[in-house]
């Protein structure tokens, strides 16, 4: 039995979304990124998304009993 609970499409979406959330506050001048808390929050959430995508495991999915990997 595999511990993975994140499927291929979910994985791609998480990794790409995470990269965007990490990069956006660093490379854009959108007004929201002037707020330090918003900038840090976006980077942390982005890192979590990338990590869960790479590991193919999501703790929240585990708690809720969700599996997107067939």
N, CA, C and O atoms as a GROMACS GRO file, in nm:
protein
  280
    1UNK      N    1   0.083  -0.119   0.000
    1UNK     CA    2   0.000   0.000   0.000
    1UNK      C    3   0.088   0.125   0.000
    1UNK      O    4   0.181   0.138   0.079
    2UNK      N    5   0.056   0.214  -0.090
    2UNK     CA    6   0.134   0.336  -0.105
    2UNK      C    7   0.081   0.446  -0.011
    2UNK      O    8  -0.039   0.454   0.015
    3UNK      N    9   0.172   0.529   0.039
    3UNK     CA   10   0.133   0.640   0.125
    3UNK      C   11   0.084   0.760   0.042
    3UNK      O   12   0.019   0.849   0.095
    4UNK      N   13   0.116   0.761  -0.088
    4UNK     CA   14   0.078   0.873  -0.174
    4UNK      C   15  -0.074   0.887  -0.182
    4UNK      O   16  -0.146   0.789  -0.199
    5UNK      N   17  -0.121   1.012  -0.171
    5UNK     CA   18  -0.263   1.036  -0.186
    5UNK      C   19  -0.291   1.154  -0.280
    5UNK      O   20  -0.404   1.203  -0.287
    6UNK      N   21  -0.189   1.199  -0.352
    6UNK     CA   22  -0.202   1.308  -0.448
    6UNK      C   23  -0.176   1.253  -0.587
    6UNK      O   24  -0.069   1.199  -0.615
    7UNK      N   25  -0.275   1.268  -0.676
    7UNK     CA   26  -0.265   1.216  -0.811
    7UNK      C   27  -0.183   1.305  -0.903
    7UNK      O   28  -0.138   1.412  -0.863
    8UNK      N   29  -0.164   1.260  -1.026
    8UNK     CA   30  -0.078   1.328  -1.123
    8UNK      C   31  -0.126   1.469  -1.157
    8UNK      O   32  -0.047   1.563  -1.154
    9UNK      N   33  -0.253   1.484  -1.190
    9UNK     CA   34  -0.305   1.617  -1.224
    9UNK      C   35  -0.299   1.709  -1.103
    9UNK      O   36  -0.258   1.825  -1.115
   10UNK      N   37  -0.339   1.659  -0.990
   10UNK     CA   38  -0.334   1.735  -0.865
   10UNK      C   39  -0.190   1.777  -0.836
   10UNK      O   40  -0.165   1.890  -0.795
   11UNK      N   41  -0.098   1.688  -0.858
   11UNK     CA   42   0.044   1.714  -0.833
   11UNK      C   43   0.095   1.829  -0.920
   11UNK      O   44   0.163   1.919  -0.871
   12UNK      N   45   0.062   1.825  -1.048
   12UNK     CA   46   0.106   1.930  -1.141
   12UNK      C   47   0.048   2.065  -1.101
   12UNK      O   48   0.118   2.166  -1.099
   13UNK      N   49  -0.082   2.065  -1.068
   13UNK     CA   50  -0.148   2.190  -1.027
   13UNK      C   51  -0.084   2.245  -0.900
   13UNK      O   52  -0.061   2.366  -0.889
   14UNK      N   53  -0.055   2.159  -0.804
   14UNK     CA   54   0.009   2.203  -0.679
   14UNK      C   55   0.147   2.263  -0.704
   14UNK      O   56   0.179   2.370  -0.653
   15UNK      N   57   0.227   2.194  -0.783
   15UNK     CA   58   0.364   2.242  -0.808
   15UNK      C   59   0.362   2.374  -0.883
   15UNK      O   60   0.433   2.468  -0.845
   16UNK      N   61   0.283   2.384  -0.990
   16UNK     CA   62   0.277   2.508  -1.066
   16UNK      C   63   0.218   2.622  -0.983
   16UNK      O   64   0.270   2.734  -0.984
   17UNK      N   65   0.109   2.594  -0.911
   17UNK     CA   66   0.050   2.696  -0.825
   17UNK      C   67   0.145   2.743  -0.717
   17UNK      O   68   0.152   2.861  -0.685
   18UNK      N   69   0.218   2.648  -0.660
   18UNK     CA   70   0.316   2.681  -0.557
   18UNK      C   71   0.428   2.769  -0.609
   18UNK      O   72   0.469   2.865  -0.543
   19UNK      N   73   0.477   2.736  -0.727
   19UNK     CA   74   0.584   2.817  -0.788
   19UNK      C   75   0.534   2.958  -0.814
   19UNK      O   76   0.606   3.056  -0.792
   20UNK      N   77   0.411   2.970  -0.863
   20UNK     CA   78   0.353   3.102  -0.888
   20UNK      C   79   0.340   3.181  -0.759
   20UNK      O   80   0.373   3.299  -0.754
   21UNK      N   81   0.292   3.116  -0.652
   21UNK     CA   82   0.277   3.186  -0.524
   21UNK      C   83   0.411   3.227  -0.464
   21UNK      O   84   0.421   3.331  -0.398
   22UNK      N   85   0.513   3.147  -0.487
   22UNK     CA   86   0.646   3.183  -0.436
   22UNK      C   87   0.705   3.298  -0.517
   22UNK      O   88   0.763   3.391  -0.460
   23UNK      N   89   0.689   3.293  -0.648
   23UNK     CA   90   0.751   3.392  -0.736
   23UNK      C   91   0.678   3.525  -0.739
   23UNK      O   92   0.741   3.630  -0.749
   24UNK      N   93   0.546   3.523  -0.731
   24UNK     CA   94   0.466   3.645  -0.748
   24UNK      C   95   0.510   3.760  -0.657
   24UNK      O   96   0.532   3.871  -0.706
   25UNK      N   97   0.523   3.738  -0.528
   25UNK     CA   98   0.563   3.852  -0.442
   25UNK      C   99   0.706   3.898  -0.467
   25UNK      O  100   0.742   4.010  -0.431
   26UNK      N  101   0.786   3.812  -0.528
   26UNK     CA  102   0.927   3.846  -0.550
   26UNK      C  103   0.951   3.919  -0.681
   26UNK      O  104   1.046   3.996  -0.693
   27UNK      N  105   0.863   3.896  -0.781
   27UNK     CA  106   0.890   3.951  -0.914
   27UNK      C  107   0.783   4.047  -0.966
   27UNK      O  108   0.800   4.105  -1.073
   28UNK      N  109   0.673   4.066  -0.893
   28UNK     CA  110   0.570   4.159  -0.938
   28UNK      C  111   0.559   4.276  -0.840
   28UNK      O  112   0.606   4.268  -0.727
   29UNK      N  113   0.496   4.382  -0.886
   29UNK     CA  114   0.479   4.499  -0.799
   29UNK      C  115   0.332   4.521  -0.765
   29UNK      O  116   0.289   4.633  -0.740
   30UNK      N  117   0.254   4.413  -0.764
   30UNK     CA  118   0.113   4.418  -0.728
   30UNK      C  119   0.101   4.476  -0.587
   30UNK      O  120   0.180   4.440  -0.500
   31UNK      N  121   0.005   4.563  -0.565
   31UNK     CA  122  -0.010   4.633  -0.438
   31UNK      C  123  -0.019   4.544  -0.316
   31UNK      O  124   0.029   4.582  -0.208
   32UNK      N  125  -0.079   4.426  -0.330
   32UNK     CA  126  -0.093   4.334  -0.217
   32UNK      C  127   0.043   4.295  -0.160
   32UNK      O  128   0.055   4.273  -0.039
   33UNK      N  129   0.144   4.286  -0.243
   33UNK     CA  130   0.275   4.239  -0.199
   33UNK      C  131   0.350   4.343  -0.117
   33UNK      O  132   0.458   4.315  -0.065
   34UNK      N  133   0.295   4.464  -0.105
   34UNK     CA  134   0.357   4.565  -0.017
   34UNK      C  135   0.335   4.528   0.130
   34UNK      O  136   0.408   4.573   0.218
   35UNK      N  137   0.233   4.445   0.155
   35UNK     CA  138   0.204   4.398   0.290
   35UNK      C  139   0.296   4.279   0.321
   35UNK      O  140   0.287   4.175   0.256
   36UNK      N  141   0.381   4.295   0.419
   36UNK     CA  142   0.480   4.192   0.455
   36UNK      C  143   0.413   4.060   0.491
   36UNK      O  144   0.462   3.953   0.453
   37UNK      N  145   0.302   4.065   0.564
   37UNK     CA  146   0.232   3.944   0.605
   37UNK      C  147   0.179   3.868   0.484
   37UNK      O  148   0.192   3.746   0.476
   38UNK      N  149   0.120   3.940   0.389
   38UNK     CA  150   0.067   3.876   0.268
   38UNK      C  151   0.180   3.813   0.187
   38UNK      O  152   0.164   3.703   0.133
   39UNK      N  153   0.292   3.881   0.179
   39UNK     CA  154   0.407   3.829   0.104
   39UNK      C  155   0.459   3.700   0.167
   39UNK      O  156   0.483   3.602   0.097
   40UNK      N  157   0.476   3.699   0.298
   40UNK     CA  158   0.525   3.580   0.367
   40UNK      C  159   0.424   3.466   0.358
   40UNK      O  160   0.462   3.351   0.334
   41UNK      N  161   0.297   3.496   0.375
   41UNK     CA  162   0.192   3.395   0.367
   41UNK      C  163   0.189   3.329   0.229
   41UNK      O  164   0.176   3.207   0.218
   42UNK      N  165   0.200   3.410   0.123
   42UNK     CA  166   0.201   3.355  -0.013
   42UNK      C  167   0.320   3.262  -0.034
   42UNK      O  168   0.305   3.156  -0.093
   43UNK      N  169   0.436   3.301   0.014
   43UNK     CA  170   0.556   3.220  -0.003
   43UNK      C  171   0.545   3.090   0.077
   43UNK      O  172   0.583   2.984   0.028
   44UNK      N  173   0.493   3.096   0.199
   44UNK     CA  174   0.478   2.976   0.282
   44UNK      C  175   0.377   2.880   0.220
   44UNK      O  176   0.403   2.760   0.210
   45UNK      N  177   0.262   2.932   0.178
   45UNK     CA  178   0.161   2.846   0.114
   45UNK      C  179   0.216   2.786  -0.014
   45UNK      O  180   0.192   2.669  -0.044
   46UNK      N  181   0.288   2.866  -0.091
   46UNK     CA  182   0.350   2.816  -0.214
   46UNK      C  183   0.448   2.704  -0.186
   46UNK      O  184   0.451   2.604  -0.258
   47UNK      N  185   0.530   2.720  -0.082
   47UNK     CA  186   0.627   2.616  -0.047
   47UNK      C  187   0.557   2.488  -0.004
   47UNK      O  188   0.601   2.378  -0.038
   48UNK      N  189   0.448   2.501   0.070
   48UNK     CA  190   0.372   2.383   0.113
   48UNK      C  191   0.314   2.312  -0.009
   48UNK      O  192   0.318   2.189  -0.017
   49UNK      N  193   0.260   2.388  -0.104
   49UNK     CA  194   0.204   2.327  -0.225
   49UNK      C  195   0.311   2.253  -0.305
   49UNK      O  196   0.288   2.141  -0.351
   50UNK      N  197   0.426   2.316  -0.322
   50UNK     CA  198   0.536   2.250  -0.396
   50UNK      C  199   0.579   2.123  -0.323
   50UNK      O  200   0.598   2.019  -0.386
   51UNK      N  201   0.595   2.131  -0.193
   51UNK     CA  202   0.639   2.015  -0.115
   51UNK      C  203   0.538   1.901  -0.122
   51UNK      O  204   0.577   1.786  -0.143
   52UNK      N  205   0.409   1.931  -0.106
   52UNK     CA  206   0.309   1.824  -0.113
   52UNK      C  207   0.300   1.767  -0.253
   52UNK      O  208   0.273   1.648  -0.270
   53UNK      N  209   0.324   1.850  -0.354
   53UNK     CA  210   0.325   1.799  -0.491
   53UNK      C  211   0.444   1.707  -0.517
   53UNK      O  212   0.430   1.603  -0.581
   54UNK      N  213   0.559   1.746  -0.468
   54UNK     CA  214   0.679   1.664  -0.488
   54UNK      C  215   0.672   1.533  -0.410
   54UNK      O  216   0.715   1.428  -0.459
   55UNK      N  217   0.619   1.538  -0.288
   55UNK     CA  218   0.611   1.418  -0.205
   55UNK      C  219   0.490   1.331  -0.238
   55UNK      O  220   0.484   1.215  -0.197
   56UNK      N  221   0.394   1.388  -0.312
   56UNK     CA  222   0.270   1.319  -0.349
   56UNK      C  223   0.188   1.280  -0.225
   56UNK      O  224   0.114   1.182  -0.228
   57UNK      N  225   0.204   1.357  -0.119
   57UNK     CA  226   0.131   1.330   0.004
   57UNK      C  227   0.080   1.461   0.062
   57UNK      O  228   0.154   1.558   0.073
   58UNK      N  229  -0.050   1.464   0.098
   58UNK     CA  230  -0.110   1.581   0.161
   58UNK      C  231  -0.172   1.537   0.293
   58UNK      O  232  -0.261   1.452   0.294
   59UNK      N  233  -0.126   1.595   0.402
   59UNK     CA  234  -0.177   1.562   0.535
   59UNK      C  235  -0.324   1.594   0.550
   59UNK      O  236  -0.398   1.518   0.613
   60UNK      N  237  -0.369   1.705   0.492
   60UNK     CA  238  -0.510   1.742   0.500
   60UNK      C  239  -0.596   1.640   0.426
   60UNK      O  240  -0.704   1.603   0.473
   61UNK      N  241  -0.548   1.594   0.309
   61UNK     CA  242  -0.620   1.488   0.237
   61UNK      C  243  -0.631   1.363   0.324
   61UNK      O  244  -0.736   1.298   0.327
   62UNK      N  245  -0.525   1.328   0.396
   62UNK     CA  246  -0.524   1.212   0.483
   62UNK      C  247  -0.630   1.225   0.592
   62UNK      O  248  -0.705   1.131   0.618
   63UNK      N  249  -0.637   1.342   0.654
   63UNK     CA  250  -0.735   1.365   0.760
   63UNK      C  251  -0.877   1.356   0.707
   63UNK      O  252  -0.965   1.299   0.772
   64UNK      N  253  -0.899   1.412   0.586
   64UNK     CA  254  -1.034   1.414   0.528
   64UNK      C  255  -1.068   1.288   0.450
   64UNK      O  256  -1.181   1.273   0.403
   65UNK      N  257  -0.971   1.197   0.435
   65UNK     CA  258  -0.996   1.073   0.363
   65UNK      C  259  -1.005   1.090   0.212
   65UNK      O  260  -1.072   1.012   0.144
   66UNK      N  261  -0.937   1.191   0.160
   66UNK     CA  262  -0.939   1.220   0.015
   66UNK      C  263  -0.818   1.157  -0.050
   66UNK      O  264  -0.708   1.161   0.004
   67UNK      N  265  -0.838   1.098  -0.168
   67UNK     CA  266  -0.729   1.045  -0.251
   67UNK      C  267  -0.755   1.086  -0.394
   67UNK      O  268  -0.863   1.060  -0.446
   68UNK      N  269  -0.659   1.150  -0.458
   68UNK     CA  270  -0.676   1.187  -0.598
   68UNK      C  271  -0.588   1.104  -0.690
   68UNK      O  272  -0.573   1.135  -0.808
   69UNK      N  273  -0.530   0.998  -0.636
   69UNK     CA  274  -0.440   0.915  -0.716
   69UNK      C  275  -0.501   0.778  -0.744
   69UNK      O  276  -0.442   0.674  -0.714
   70UNK      N  277  -0.618   0.779  -0.802
   70UNK     CA  278  -0.684   0.656  -0.846
   70UNK      C  279  -0.680   0.551  -0.750
   70UNK      O  280  -0.732   0.442  -0.776
   0.00000   0.00000   0.00000
